[in-house]
Amino acid sequence: MKLKNKKVIVFGGTSGIGLETIKLILQNGASKVYAISRNPTKVKIKQKQLILEKADVLDENSLKSLFKKIGKYDVLVSTATGGERAVGPFLKMNMQGYRNSFHKLWGYANVIRYGIKNLSKNGNVVLVSGSPARKPKPGFVAVSSAGGAVEAFVRAITHELAPIRINLISPGVIDTPMSPLKGKARKDFYKNATKDNIIKRAGTANEVAKAIIFAIENEFITGTTIDIDGGWILS
Ligand SMILES: NC(=O)c1ccc[n+]([C@@H]2O[C@H](COP(=O)([O-])OP(=O)(O)OC[C@H]3O[C@@H](n4cnc5c(N)ncnc54)[C@H](OP(=O)(O)O)[C@@H]3O)[C@@H](O)[C@H]2O)c1
């Protein structure tokens, strides 16, 4: 599907990978792009095709009214993390933190459950998981579990959604505002986190966004996961 003159919704389109995706969608000539998150005012791009909306993917009622307001559309993307994630060893983990890591799954499930009705039959959905789902490393039990659940969810609903296509992008370590670290601490963090990868650097949000555009445009893929990970899986 070409994006020219299409109407696109991006949950999480206000930061990092989602924001880069919004920029590429606008460059590709979409007629309307909705960037949605809990605090969309952080987006500073001014373009008449871009509409900022406030919604929490965990709030089913606000999603129902949002989709009603938007009406028919062509592409649904969600990069929304859902909120906090727990890191570190499972046996020392706060169990509420572990459970909260699944907010990503609930957010994705909600936007599909309430958003699919108005999505064009030749439209498509793109969600984002993460490399720990496919290759867990120590300290990543919570994100691995939630990401694994997201991947199973996508494969499980692919038949049901057809002819609408659905695909997942699985990023490795990507330099985005998700990490609050600054300066040298940030540089050291990304260096250390990617030292065993084949490509020893963090990816950029733009490199992941390009894969999201590929998944939107390529009409022969559905139910699949595309790794954009600098070789995390083979590390
Ligand atoms: N960065 C990485 O290294 C990396 C690696 C693997 C996978 N990923 C995945 O890639 C996706 C994008 O990550 P990112 O790095 O771009 O993160 P980011 O810069 O922190 O952006 C996350 C976006 O999600 C929105 N969001 C979070 N919770 C939300 C909620 N409950 N309702 C609505 N919007 C919500 C945030 O906006 P508000 O705060 O305004 O709501 C923000 O726009 C996520 O699914 C993440 O798990 C990232």
The ligand as an ORCA input file, in Angstrom:
! r2SCAN-3c Opt
* xyz 0 1
  N      14.319      2.096     22.187
  C      14.664      0.823     22.219
  O      15.840      0.469     22.470
  C      13.659     -0.258     21.937
  C      14.113     -1.586     21.837
  C      13.213     -2.591     21.576
  C      11.857     -2.292     21.451
  N      11.436     -0.996     21.576
  C      10.006     -0.752     21.446
  O       9.770      0.240     20.456
  C       8.573      0.955     20.776
  C       8.868      2.445     20.746
  O       9.886      2.729     21.700
  P      10.678      4.102     21.710
  O      12.087      3.767     21.994
  O      10.315      4.915     20.549
  O      10.072      4.740     23.068
  P       9.707      6.227     23.468
  O      10.579      7.222     22.776
  O       9.678      6.208     24.962
  O       8.232      6.397     22.903
  C       7.169      5.678     23.462
  C       5.879      6.319     22.995
  O       4.770      5.580     23.555
  C       3.842      6.510     24.130
  N       3.128      5.800     25.189
  C       3.676      5.106     26.224
  N       2.704      4.610     26.999
  C       1.523      4.996     26.441
  C       0.171      4.802     26.790
  N      -0.178      4.113     27.898
  N      -0.796      5.319     25.984
  C      -0.459      6.027     24.864
  N       0.812      6.253     24.491
  C       1.785      5.738     25.269
  C       4.735      7.654     24.630
  O       4.064      8.895     24.788
  P       3.420      9.410     26.172
  O       4.429      9.209     27.255
  O       3.099     10.860     25.858
  O       2.174      8.595     26.397
  C       5.709      7.766     23.449
  O       5.112      8.503     22.396
  C       8.104      0.431     22.137
  O       7.119     -0.538     21.944
  C       9.380     -0.190     22.702
  O       9.097     -1.208     23.636
  C      12.300      0.028     21.806
*
